Amino acid sequence: MKLITLLPADKYVVVNKTMLTDKERKNLISLYEPIIGYAAVSLYLTLWRDLDRLELVSMDYNHHHLMTLLKCSLQTIKEARDALESVGLIKTYLKEGELNNYVYELYSPLSPKEFFNNPIFNVVLYNNLGKNEYELLKTEYQEYKIDLKDYTDVTHTLDTTYKSSSSITFDAIGKNENTLTLQDQVDFDLLFSSLPKGILNEKSLNKKLRELINNLAFVYNFDTLKMVEMIRLVINEKGYIDKENLRKMCRKYYQYNNNGKLPTLVYRIQPEYLKNPIGDNSNRGKIIAVFENTTPYDFLKSKYKGSNPTSRDLKLLETLLVDLNLKPAVVNVLIDYVLKKNDNKLNQAFVETIAGQWKRMGIETAEDAMNVAEKEHKKYSKKAPNAKMSKMTEPVWFNEKLESENMSQEEEQELESILNKYK
C-alpha cells in the first residue's frame, strides 16, 4: 500500500452512514475499547461530535482540529484511525492534492449478539479481558428470553391495519454496519480437494460458513490444511459442518498448543506510520524495507531455510510481539542481530534482555533498532578488544559493511539473500 503522509493542514469531512444511540456508545466502550484502545474510541466519538450541527455531513475541518481536541500527536490519530478501519467502524477515502482531502464514513458498532458471535472479536475480547471479566460482561449483555411455546402470535401485519395511499418517501438514515474485511486466509479449492470425497455436503458451504472458516483461520493463524483437519473433526453424519463445534475445536487446538492462551490482534508487519519514506534505494534502505514489510514469522522462517520454526521459537516471537508489544520491524532486526551474535541460536534470556532494553528506550522503528544494535556492538568490542570476533558475528547491515567496497563473498551472498526477500 502506498505510504501517505498525514499533515495537520489536511482537510476532512465526516459522513454519517448510520445511527449512534446511547446503547451503541456503551457497546463501543465495553466491547470495542479492550480491543482497539481508548485512543481509537476517543477519535470515533470526536468524529461523531463533528456531526452535531449537521447530522448527515460535517463541516470541513483540518486534522489540527483533531490534534487540539484529542490533545495527541498526528501519529496517534493515524494509528487510531487505522484501528477503527480494521474493525469496520469507519471507511476512509482520499483525494490527493496540494493539501490532501479525506472523507471519513462512520458506521455503527456491531450489536452485542453479533459481536459475541463473531469468531475474531469474541476470542480477542476474551483474551484481552480475561475469563472473569469476560463472563461478567457477557452476562450483562445476555438476552432475557420468555418461553412462548404456549402462546399464539396475534400481531397484526402492516397490510391488515393500513392500506396504501399516495406514496411517501423519507430521507432518513438507517442503521448501517460496515462489514469486517479480511483477505482470503483459506484456499477453498484446496480445502475441497483435501477432504475425502463425499464426506462434505458442498451445499452446506454457503457464504456465511465460508466467512466463518476464513475468520477462524485468521484469528488462530491456521493455514488451509490445518482448517481441513479441524473441519474433518466436526462434520456430522449428513455432511454438514457444525459451526459451534468448529469454533470450539479451533479454540481448543490453539489453546493446547499455546499453554492455554488465546490469540490477540497484533500488527503482522510494521505499521505504515513507522515505516521509512519510500525512495531510499541504498542497500541499507532496501534492508530496512525488508524488515518493515516481512512478518516476524516469515522472517524467522527464512532463517530456517523455509522450514517451520520450532514451537519454542514461535513462543518467543509471541512474547516479543504480544507481551512486550514490540513492533514487527524491531522484532525482525532483533532476530537477525541475535542470530549473528549468538552462533545462530535464539537464546531466550539473551533475546529478552535486549528486547527489554529496547522497549525501555522506546525503540519503534527498524532504523532505530539497527542503530542501537550497532552502537551496543561497538561498545562491547571496545570492552573486549582481544576477544575473537569474526566478521560473521556482525550483521551484514552494519554501516561499515554496507559502505565497504571489499565485502567478502559470504557477506555479499548474505546481503543478496536479504534483498531478494524484497524484490
Order of alpha helices (4+ residues) and beta strands (2+ residues): beta-alpha-alpha-alpha-beta-alpha-alpha-beta-beta-alpha-alpha-alpha-alpha-alpha-alpha-alpha-alpha-alpha-alpha-alpha-alpha-alpha-alpha-alpha-alpha
